[in-house]
Amino acid sequence: VTQRNRAALEALDRADELRAMREQFELPPDIVYLDGNSLGALSRRTRERLAQVVSGEWGKGLIRSWNSADWISLPTRVGDRIARLIGAEPGTVIAADSTSVNLYKLLSMALQLDPPRRLIVTERGNFPTDLYVAQGLMTQLAGCVPAPELVRVEGGADAIAELLQQRGDEVAVVFLTHVDYVSGRLHDMRGVTLSAHAAGALMLWDLSHSAGALPLSLAECDVDLAVGCGYKYLNGGPGAPAYLYVARRLQDRCVPPLTGWMGHADPFAFSGDYQPAPGMLHYLCGTHSVLAMSALETGVELLLEAPMEALRRKSMALGDLFIELVDTHCGNQGLNLISPRDGAHRGSQVAYTHRAGYAVMQALIACGVIGDFRAPDVLRFGFAPLYVRYVDVWDAVMALARILREGSWDQPGFQARAPVT
Ligand SMILES: *Cc1c(COP(=O)(O)O)cnc(C)c1O
């Protein structure tokens, strides 16, 4: 990108190797959508697939479709597709439940694997649900001897390394979100995993903000455990199923804490005693939502058709462009960049603080530019490379510059907080 005007960016969009992907998505023409990191967009293929599952497989096939449409194997089928997306071997990923529930399963398991180790280590700034799940687990296990302990370090990878040096032999598992949900800062997956292993601890990554936006290689990084979200870059739809990954070497070493019939070795034997299924299947608990799984399957299928290196290149270019345009057009307007400037250290989002962040975002949304707000004062913009265009970045920054220059965010209508921000 050299010339900075709308026409030059339109030319970039015309030459974009991912242009055909954008055409798969049915985004409203008057909207600039910069929130695919919170809820991925709807593709035509997903809408058509859902219609077919509803009227054909459910409407006509009825219960027969568990076999005839192979509904029963959706969790492993979708899991194997996600495995390709995150650089994991087939048979190490399964789609199920929510990210929160999957994290609960894996943290519980991590505490069982090497019992004298009783510390669960994370960062204070980790995504709230990740912290809450760990806190709940600590409450549940408070009566155990010795009781497990949750350690929340301040200060990112260096602080984790320091803790591992001091108390490494007590640590059962380190769990981190790979791309920080607020700033977009990217952890060094290989490096942190290596230092956890050097201390004899397990490493668990939450991939919610990285899978589908950047190349991952869980196998090469020798990751032990991972969870991730289906409704962000995977475009699985609102509340889509999540997924979990367990390295093959750990899969049959213990039983997860939620032992339901879908994780039984033979669910339809209806025997009275639990027998875990082998491999990833015993990480299932109850029956999956077929509609939701079908939408997720289509979302992942589409992503796999785009070369991941191209997605990453475009995602970095979009983020760099946004930062550069904000520098030029929104200077001295009270915005402070809190994301890494260097795209190599950033996921696919850019965030700024502003003292009236909530109202500014509401004013932007009223102009058709959709990003989101994270308490207390963060404006967050996501660049899903599958469908965000260079002109979208231009239009978003121009709208932001106008709102800040004119102070049009300062109206009562933009202050009232809705339940979801
Ligand atoms: C989005 C996200 C979640 C979502 O959890 P749910 O159980 O689906 O609500 C969890 N962790 C991280 C890091 C996320 O970004």
The ligand as an SDF file (V2000), in Angstrom:
LIG
                    3D

 15 15  0  0  0  0  0  0  0  0999 V2000
  -14.8830  -15.8280   22.9660 C   0  0  0  0  0  0  0  0  0  0  0  0
  -14.0530  -16.4560   24.0070 C   0  0  0  0  0  0  0  0  0  0  0  0
  -14.5850  -17.4070   24.8640 C   0  0  0  0  0  0  0  0  0  0  0  0
  -16.0310  -17.7500   24.7690 C   0  0  0  0  0  0  0  0  0  0  0  0
  -16.4620  -18.6540   25.6940 O   0  0  0  0  0  0  0  0  0  0  0  0
  -17.9500  -19.2340   25.6260 P   0  0  0  0  0  0  0  0  0  0  0  0
  -17.9180  -20.3590   26.5430 O   0  0  0  0  0  0  0  0  0  0  0  0
  -18.2380  -19.5770   24.2030 O   0  0  0  0  0  0  0  0  0  0  0  0
  -18.8760  -18.1490   26.0320 O   0  0  0  0  0  0  0  0  0  0  0  0
  -13.7330  -17.9900   25.7920 C   0  0  0  0  0  0  0  0  0  0  0  0
  -12.4350  -17.6550   25.8620 N   0  0  0  0  0  0  0  0  0  0  0  0
  -11.8970  -16.7220   25.0530 C   0  0  0  0  0  0  0  0  0  0  0  0
  -10.4700  -16.3750   25.1510 C   0  0  0  0  0  0  0  0  0  0  0  0
  -12.6860  -16.0990   24.1040 C   0  0  0  0  0  0  0  0  0  0  0  0
  -12.1690  -15.1680   23.2990 O   0  0  0  0  0  0  0  0  0  0  0  0
  1  2  1  0
  2  3  1  0
  2 14  2  0
  3  4  1  0
  3 10  2  0
  4  5  1  0
  5  6  1  0
  6  7  2  0
  6  8  1  0
  6  9  1  0
 10 11  1  0
 11 12  2  0
 12 13  1  0
 12 14  1  0
 14 15  1  0
M  END
$$$$
